[in-house]
Amino acid sequence: MTSSIRIALVYPELLGTYGDGGNALVLARRAAWRGLHAEVVEVTAGQPVPSGFDLYLYGGGEDDPQSLAAAGTRDSPGLRRAVEQGATVLAVCAGLQVLGSHFPGTDGRRVEGSGLVDLETVPGAPRAVGDLVVEPDATLGLPLLYGYENHTGRTLLGPGVRPLGRVRSGLGNGHEAQPDVDGAIAEVGAGRVIATYLHGPVLAQNPALADLLLASVVGTLPPLDPDPAAEAARALRAARARQTGVR
Ligand code: GLN
């Protein structure tokens, strides 16, 4: 069991619009509560994404900054190397799109992603804005995932990629060829990419997912008492989902 967890928060100035940088804080805090040290390093725009980290975090962003994040990621062989050697990536919304093959840029341009994950995002309408509830893939052993979405892109997963879960409320990936699914789980070498349209930040509202990421680095974790702030946020989203209708 390693005692220090190295977390890269990738391009927070470009992919920070929706507060997804909070995912790094949640990981560091939940590690600290267990006496584990987690080091969070911000990979700033213009830098290549280095290898050498255990966890990589990509957040959501607007179309132009997202295109810059894609360019930086395309030019970063270190990311693929790290994942192939066992690192885990959490990618949210624009982050998910950036790791795929292509996504829509401004003015209808088709922008090239990093190609780390076999998925493609195409333009869609209307914009998906609102609560998103996802029943995660059963193999993950996680409870329902809560958060919100705000995107126009519609994502199609390639044959080797499975969804993070089934959408119970909201849109998620939203591609007509693969209805009612959200996100992606892609095995890449010894590592893994977990991607989702859930903002929140997703790890603040879904601590079990945060622990899954930490456990991918350090192995089995001692359990923690429920976090009252996370439980309150989950209860609020669950109540709202019941009002709008859970599938
Ligand atoms: N710009 C992308 C879209 O609208 C991603 C938005 C986001 O990250 N929330 O699809």
Residues whose N, C-alpha, C, O or C-beta is under 5 A from the ligand:
A	BS01	LIG	G60 G61 E62 D63 V92 C93 A94 N150 H151 T152 G153
